[in-house]
Amino acid sequence: MPAWSQEDEERLLQMVRDTGLTQREIAQKIGRTEAAVSARLTIIRKRAAQGME
């Protein structure tokens, strides 16, 4: 699977925020593994937390 693009991250966040789907369900819909979705969300959250410091 290719690296996550900004568009991929935005789609992921939108799905988490707006759909109520589990990480597993989101992974299936976007063609990534559950582990990849979980890891990317962790990265996004860490990035957001650093921006708030």
C-alpha positions as CSV (number, residue, x, y, z in Angstrom):
1,M,0.0,0.0,0.0
2,P,1.3,3.5,-0.8
3,A,2.2,6.0,1.9
4,W,-0.7,8.0,3.4
5,S,-1.3,11.2,1.5
6,Q,-2.9,14.3,3.1
7,E,-6.1,13.4,1.3
8,D,-6.0,9.9,2.8
9,E,-5.6,11.3,6.3
10,E,-8.4,13.8,5.8
11,R,-10.7,11.0,4.5
12,L,-9.7,8.9,7.5
13,L,-10.5,11.6,10.0
14,Q,-13.8,12.4,8.3
15,M,-14.8,8.7,8.5
16,V,-13.9,8.5,12.2
17,R,-15.7,11.7,13.0
18,D,-18.8,11.3,10.9
19,T,-19.6,7.6,10.3
20,G,-19.4,5.9,13.7
21,L,-17.6,3.0,12.0
22,T,-15.0,1.0,13.9
23,Q,-11.3,1.2,12.9
24,R,-11.8,-2.3,11.4
25,E,-14.7,-1.2,9.3
26,I,-12.9,1.9,8.1
27,A,-9.9,-0.2,7.2
28,Q,-12.1,-2.5,5.1
29,K,-13.7,0.4,3.3
30,I,-10.4,2.2,2.4
31,G,-8.4,-0.9,1.7
32,R,-5.9,-0.7,4.5
33,T,-5.3,-3.0,7.5
34,E,-6.8,-2.3,10.8
35,A,-3.2,-1.9,12.2
36,A,-2.4,0.7,9.5
37,V,-5.5,2.7,10.4
38,S,-4.8,2.5,14.1
39,A,-1.1,3.5,13.6
40,R,-2.1,6.5,11.4
41,L,-4.6,7.7,13.9
42,T,-2.0,7.6,16.6
43,I,0.4,9.6,14.4
44,I,-2.3,12.2,13.6
45,R,-3.2,12.5,17.3
46,K,0.4,13.0,18.3
47,R,0.9,15.6,15.6
48,A,-2.2,17.4,16.8
49,A,-1.1,17.3,20.4
50,Q,2.3,18.7,19.5
51,G,0.6,21.6,17.7
52,M,-1.3,22.4,20.9
53,E,1.8,22.7,23.1
